[in-house]
Amino acid sequence: MKISTALLITLAVGLFMGAVVFATLQRAQYNCVVCLQFGTEEVCRAGSGPSQEEAMQAAQESVCGGNTSGMAEIIACRNARPSSFQCN
């Protein structure tokens, strides 16, 4: 392979990766921390998204992911009302 071809491929891959990172950072306009009560323990996680609702949903899904087992608990957790939240 010629050096110019390798350089073009490297440049194209770099531009693609840069575009993906830029698009990802542009979408996360809201950051939220959501807290849910699990028995006597309150668990808080952060989430980001293009809207406040999506950022809250991402944070709540993060809380539910590591603190539930089984589909019924996951569904109940996703539908639970947060004990507290903060968005910016």
N, C-alpha and C positions, 0 to 999 in steps of 0.2 A: 504494500500500500504506500502510496506517495505521502510525503510529509504534509502537503497541502490538503489532501483528503482527510488525513487523521486530524489535522487542525480544524477543518470544517466540521467534522463529526463531533469533536470535543466542544467546539463553540456552540453547535446546535443543542447538544445535551445540556450544556451549562445554561443556555437561554431558556430551555424548557423547564429546568429545575428552578430557575429564578422566577419564571412566570407562575409556577405552581405555588411557590412560597409566597409571592406577592398576592396572588388571588386568595390564599388561605388567610393571610393577615388582614386583608381588606374585609373579608366576610365577618370577622369577629369584632363587631362594633360594641357589643355589650358583654360585660363580665358579671356573673352573679355567683354568690355563695348561698347555697341552700342547706338548711339544717333540718333533719328529721329525727324524731324520737324513736328509739328502739329499746323498749323496756325502760330501764333507768339510765340508759346511755343516749346522749345526743350526738349524732354524727353529722358533720358538715363537709361538703365538697364544693369545688368551684366548677363552673362551666362557662363557655363562651358561645356566642352566636350572633347572627345578623340582626336579631330582634331580642327584646327583653324576654319574651315568652320562650323563644328557642334556647336562649342562654339558661333560663331557669330550668327548662326541661332537660338540657344536657347535664346540669349540675345534679338534678334529682335522679337522673338515670345513673350517674356516677355513684351517688349514695346507695341506691338500690342494688347496684351491681355487686358490691362486695359485702353486703349485709343481709342478703336474703338467700334462701335456697328453695328451689321449686318454683314452678310457674305461678301458682296461686299467690305465693308471697311476693313475687316480683310484680305481678299485676296490682296487688293491693298496695304495694309500696309506691308504684308509679302514680296511683290515684290518691295517695295520702296527701293531706294538707301539710305543708312545711310548718315546723314549729317557729322558724324564723328564716328570713332571707334578706340579702342586701345586694343591690345591683348598681353598677355604674357604667 
